[in-house]
Structure formats: structure tokens, C-alpha cells
Amino acid sequence: MAQNETGILSIITWIVGIIVSLAVGFALIDGVIAVPMLGIVNVIAGWVVVVGAIISVIMAIFSK
């Protein structure tokens, strides 16, 4: 029983991480949040986060 609960908790934690990553990534891209004095690096960092999250989802789907 404990092993099953740990698996469910891991999945929920992973899903929340993906949602937060996408939210932060798109906020960086749109300029809603920014690191001061970095300019265009904020947009690049946003795209890196979004692409990384999408790759993570694809890898998780194909690993099962």
C-alpha cells in the first residue's frame, strides 16, 4: 500500500512541476516576470524552460 501511495505522490509532484515550469516559462517569454538587467536573456530562459518541460513530458510518455 505504501509503495502505491508513493507512486501516486511522485506523479502528482511531477505534474505540478510541469505546470509550474510552463507557467514560469511563458511568464518569462511574455515579460510578466523578469530578472533585472538581463533583457533578452529573460525570453531565451523562458523558451529553454518551456522546451525543457515539453521534452520532459515526451520522454515520460515514451519511457512507459
LUMMARLUM-396757 format. One line per field, with one value per residue: residue in one letter; x, y, z of N, C-alpha, C, O, CB in turn. Coordinates in nm, 4 decimals. Atoms other than C-alpha are relative to their C-alpha. Glycine has a CB too. Layout:
<pts>
residuo: [a_...]
nxx: [X_...]
nyy: [Y_...]
nzz: [Z_...]
caxx: [X_...]
cayy: [Y_...]
cazz: [Z_...]
cxx: [X_...]
cyy: [Y_...]
czz: [Z_...]
oxx: [X_...]
oyy: [Y_...]
ozz: [Z_...]
cbxx: [X_...]
cbyy: [Y_...]
cbzz: [Z_...]
</pts>
This chain:
<pts>
residuo: [m_a_q_n_e_t_g_i_l_s_i_i_t_w_i_v_g_i_i_v_s_l_a_v_g_f_a_l_i_d_g_v_i_a_v_p_m_l_g_i_v_n_v_i_a_g_w_v_v_v_v_g_a_i_i_s_v_i_m_a_i_f_s_k]
nxx: [0.0818_-0.0853_-0.0677_0.0970_0.0201_-0.1210_0.0068_0.1008_-0.0553_-0.1045_0.0661_0.0617_-0.1096_-0.0541_0.0984_-0.0044_-0.1255_0.0165_0.0907_-0.0732_-0.1032_0.0640_0.0476_-0.1162_-0.0575_0.0816_-0.0071_-0.1267_0.0113_0.0910_-0.0513_0.0751_-0.1054_-0.1303_-0.1178_-0.0468_-0.1227_-0.0383_0.0577_0.0432_-0.0305_0.1242_0.0785_-0.0715_0.0180_0.1387_0.0111_-0.0726_0.0859_0.1163_-0.0455_-0.0407_0.1199_0.0630_-0.0850_0.0220_0.1285_-0.0157_-0.0838_0.0772_0.0995_-0.0647_-0.0742_0.0927]
nyy: [-0.1202_-0.1189_-0.0152_-0.0573_-0.1398_-0.0713_-0.0170_-0.1025_-0.1277_-0.0370_-0.0453_-0.1302_-0.0962_-0.0236_-0.0794_-0.1359_-0.0582_-0.0348_-0.1156_-0.1173_-0.0305_-0.0650_-0.1322_-0.0886_-0.0173_-0.0918_-0.1324_-0.0590_-0.0331_-0.1141_-0.1154_-0.0215_0.0025_-0.0207_-0.0182_-0.1352_-0.0275_0.1085_-0.0269_0.1082_0.1286_0.0464_0.0694_0.1241_0.0888_0.0466_0.1047_0.1182_0.0651_0.0582_0.1136_0.1043_0.0621_0.0803_0.1180_0.0856_0.0688_0.0972_0.1093_0.0775_0.0791_0.1083_0.0904_0.0991]
nzz: [0.0000_-0.0079_0.1293_0.0933_-0.0370_0.0390_0.1449_0.0299_-0.0448_0.0960_0.1229_-0.0280_-0.0128_0.1339_0.0749_-0.0541_0.0476_0.1415_0.0077_-0.0483_0.0999_0.1143_-0.0415_-0.0124_0.1334_0.0798_-0.0617_0.0438_0.1426_0.0158_-0.0725_-0.1239_-0.1012_0.0633_-0.0837_0.0330_0.0747_0.0895_0.1316_0.0883_-0.0636_-0.0620_0.1026_0.0317_-0.1151_0.0050_0.1025_-0.0484_-0.0996_0.0685_0.0810_-0.0947_-0.0562_0.1056_0.0199_-0.1165_0.0183_0.1090_-0.0489_-0.0970_0.0736_0.0736_-0.0881_-0.0580]
caxx: [0.0000_0.2769_0.4552_0.1383_0.0871_0.4480_0.3976_0.0842_0.2567_0.5504_0.3185_0.1281_0.4549_0.5844_0.2614_0.2707_0.6347_0.5473_0.2590_0.4787_0.7609_0.5252_0.3736_0.7145_0.8451_0.5533_0.5672_0.9342_0.8549_0.5671_0.7674_0.5311_0.8261_1.1870_1.5313_1.6531_1.9234_1.9176_1.6946_1.6594_1.8076_1.4712_1.2969_1.5650_1.5438_1.1655_1.1948_1.4531_1.2156_0.9160_1.1084_1.2605_0.9170_0.7780_1.0756_1.0238_0.6607_0.7515_1.0269_0.7915_0.5286_0.7738_0.9522_0.6413]
cayy: [0.0000_0.2463_0.1814_0.2647_0.5891_0.6883_0.6333_0.8470_1.1209_1.1161_1.1516_1.4394_1.6126_1.5711_1.7108_2.0119_2.0700_2.0666_2.3113_2.5490_2.5224_2.6098_2.8992_3.0462_2.9874_3.1607_3.4454_3.4993_3.4933_3.7421_3.9703_3.9325_3.8333_3.9248_3.9097_4.2711_4.3887_4.0769_4.1946_3.9402_3.6662_3.6505_3.5491_3.2929_3.1491_3.1293_2.9306_2.6988_2.6274_2.5667_2.3416_2.1528_2.0924_1.9686_1.7363_1.6041_1.5219_1.3496_1.1462_1.0424_0.9252_0.7190_0.5700_0.3770]
cazz: [0.0000_0.0885_-0.2431_-0.4388_-0.2449_-0.3106_-0.6849_-0.6911_-0.4917_-0.7337_-1.0337_-0.8735_-0.7828_-1.1388_-1.2906_-1.0579_-1.1540_-1.5237_-1.4720_-1.2702_-1.5266_-1.8105_-1.6139_-1.5320_-1.8843_-2.0525_-1.7979_-1.8845_-2.2566_-2.2204_-1.9912_-1.6966_-1.4780_-1.5450_-1.3932_-1.3687_-1.6109_-1.8299_-2.1144_-2.3955_-2.1758_-1.9980_-2.3200_-2.4021_-2.0499_-2.0854_-2.4083_-2.2510_-1.9616_-2.1914_-2.4301_-2.1364_-1.9856_-2.3179_-2.3683_-2.0157_-2.0921_-2.4195_-2.2531_-1.9727_-2.2222_-2.4262_-2.1232_-2.0159]
cxx: [0.0863_0.0711_-0.0926_-0.0228_0.1212_0.0011_-0.0972_0.0524_0.1090_-0.0602_-0.0614_0.1072_0.0584_-0.0944_0.0004_0.1272_-0.0077_-0.0875_0.0719_0.1082_-0.0594_-0.0483_0.1156_0.0621_-0.0783_-0.0022_0.1308_-0.0069_-0.0847_0.0478_-0.0746_0.0946_0.1340_0.1084_0.0587_0.1343_0.0459_-0.0601_-0.0468_0.0270_-0.1241_-0.0844_0.0655_-0.0168_-0.1421_-0.0184_0.0722_-0.0855_-0.1180_0.0407_0.0436_-0.1183_-0.0685_0.0813_-0.0175_-0.1294_0.0122_0.0829_-0.0748_-0.1023_0.0659_0.0779_-0.0891_-0.0321]
cyy: [0.1268_0.0258_0.0654_0.1480_0.0844_0.0251_0.1087_0.1377_0.0488_0.0535_0.1381_0.1083_0.0347_0.0884_0.1452_0.0710_0.0434_0.1242_0.1279_0.0409_0.0722_0.1402_0.0996_0.0270_0.0983_0.1404_0.0698_0.0433_0.1253_0.1255_0.0312_-0.0037_0.0132_0.0071_0.1354_0.0008_-0.1162_0.0138_-0.1237_-0.1374_-0.0563_-0.0801_-0.1334_-0.1008_-0.0556_-0.1112_-0.1276_-0.0771_-0.0691_-0.1227_-0.1155_-0.0725_-0.0892_-0.1266_-0.0978_-0.0789_-0.1076_-0.1196_-0.0872_-0.0884_-0.1194_-0.0961_-0.1080_-0.1085]
czz: [0.0000_-0.1326_-0.1020_0.0290_-0.0392_-0.1504_-0.0400_0.0391_-0.0952_-0.1291_0.0196_0.0101_-0.1361_-0.0821_0.0477_-0.0464_-0.1450_-0.0147_0.0436_-0.1004_-0.1201_0.0352_0.0080_-0.1373_-0.0842_0.0600_-0.0370_-0.1458_-0.0204_0.0724_0.1275_0.1197_-0.0721_0.1063_-0.0384_-0.0739_-0.0881_-0.1388_-0.0740_0.0608_0.0688_-0.0986_-0.0350_0.1132_0.0035_-0.1011_0.0420_0.1002_-0.0674_-0.0807_0.0902_0.0607_-0.1029_-0.0272_0.1155_-0.0115_-0.1073_0.0461_0.0999_-0.0701_-0.0671_0.0892_0.0599_-0.0970]
oxx: [0.0572_0.0898_-0.0492_-0.0327_0.1063_0.0424_-0.0677_0.0343_0.1191_-0.0109_-0.0478_0.0902_0.0878_-0.0493_-0.0032_0.1235_0.0430_-0.0553_0.0597_0.1270_-0.0040_-0.0353_0.1049_0.0993_-0.0205_-0.0121_0.1320_0.0428_-0.0494_-0.0075_-0.0540_0.0816_0.1482_0.0840_0.0893_0.2228_0.1648_-0.0098_-0.1314_-0.0352_-0.1394_-0.1383_-0.0024_-0.0417_-0.1623_-0.0844_0.0249_-0.0909_-0.1495_-0.0245_0.0154_-0.1149_-0.1140_0.0243_-0.0197_-0.1336_-0.0357_0.0481_-0.0570_-0.1253_0.0132_0.1144_-0.0381_-0.1083]
oyy: [0.2221_0.1412_0.1506_0.2284_0.1995_0.1323_0.1896_0.2347_0.1686_0.1518_0.2254_0.2183_0.1511_0.1811_0.2374_0.1894_0.1495_0.2143_0.2315_0.1597_0.1716_0.2322_0.2120_0.1404_0.1884_0.2383_0.1907_0.1501_0.2121_0.2334_0.1370_0.0764_-0.0283_0.0485_0.1576_-0.0795_-0.1260_-0.0466_-0.1980_-0.2357_-0.1780_-0.1850_-0.2352_-0.2187_-0.1723_-0.2112_-0.2377_-0.2000_-0.1833_-0.2268_-0.2315_-0.1945_-0.1986_-0.2343_-0.2190_-0.1975_-0.2195_-0.2340_-0.2090_-0.2018_-0.2305_-0.2048_-0.2049_-0.1996]
ozz: [-0.0723_-0.1712_-0.1796_-0.0637_-0.0803_-0.1945_-0.1280_-0.0345_-0.1215_-0.1844_-0.0662_-0.0426_-0.1631_-0.1494_-0.0337_-0.0799_-0.1813_-0.0922_-0.0216_-0.1264_-0.1670_-0.0454_-0.0412_-0.1677_-0.1449_-0.0140_-0.0602_-0.1816_-0.1002_0.0515_0.1870_0.2123_-0.1871_0.2196_-0.1556_-0.0445_-0.1184_-0.2335_-0.0242_0.0206_0.0790_-0.0635_-0.0477_0.0883_0.0369_-0.0729_0.0138_0.0955_-0.0337_-0.0725_0.0603_0.0770_-0.0696_-0.0449_0.0942_0.0213_-0.0886_0.0169_0.1011_-0.0280_-0.0614_0.0444_0.1163_-0.0647]
cbxx: [-0.0932_0.1032_0.0483_-0.1330_-0.0269_0.1250_-0.0391_-0.1329_0.0560_0.0897_-0.1084_-0.0830_0.1096_0.0241_-0.1416_-0.0071_0.1126_-0.0617_-0.1254_0.0632_0.0700_-0.1170_-0.0717_0.1053_0.0071_-0.1426_-0.0129_0.1147_-0.0608_-0.1371_-0.0030_-0.1114_-0.0059_0.0000_0.1053_0.0121_0.1097_-0.0407_0.0989_0.0700_0.1151_-0.0805_-0.0145_0.1501_0.0312_-0.0931_0.0565_0.1348_-0.0508_-0.0665_0.1165_0.0840_-0.0975_-0.0145_0.1485_-0.0018_-0.1110_0.0661_0.1268_-0.0702_-0.0719_0.0922_0.0663_-0.1280]
cbyy: [-0.0003_-0.0157_-0.1368_-0.0762_0.0123_-0.0788_-0.1296_-0.0300_-0.0129_-0.1201_-0.1003_-0.0058_-0.0554_-0.1340_-0.0606_-0.0024_-0.0986_-0.1181_-0.0232_-0.0288_-0.1285_-0.0841_-0.0089_-0.0616_-0.1323_-0.0534_-0.0111_-0.0993_-0.1179_-0.0371_0.1182_-0.1065_-0.1319_0.1286_-0.1179_0.0820_0.0354_-0.1315_0.0711_0.0114_0.0157_0.1189_0.0878_0.0280_0.0745_0.1147_0.0499_0.0412_0.1027_0.1042_0.0423_0.0597_0.1072_0.0829_0.0410_0.0835_0.1007_0.0663_0.0551_0.0933_0.0867_0.0576_0.0787_0.0656]
cbzz: [0.1209_0.1126_-0.0523_0.0074_0.1508_0.0420_-0.0659_0.0740_0.1422_-0.0303_-0.0433_0.1307_0.0913_-0.0725_0.0151_0.1547_0.0170_-0.0783_0.0880_0.1381_-0.0457_-0.0501_0.1360_0.0950_-0.0712_-0.0123_0.1533_0.0196_-0.0781_0.0501_-0.0872_0.0160_0.0863_-0.0859_-0.0184_0.1268_0.0957_0.0591_-0.0837_-0.1347_0.1018_0.0534_-0.1268_-0.0252_0.1311_-0.0330_-0.1333_0.0649_0.1031_-0.0922_-0.0931_0.1100_0.0499_-0.1297_-0.0132_0.1268_-0.0379_-0.1230_0.0641_0.0994_-0.1052_-0.1028_0.1112_0.0452]
</pts>
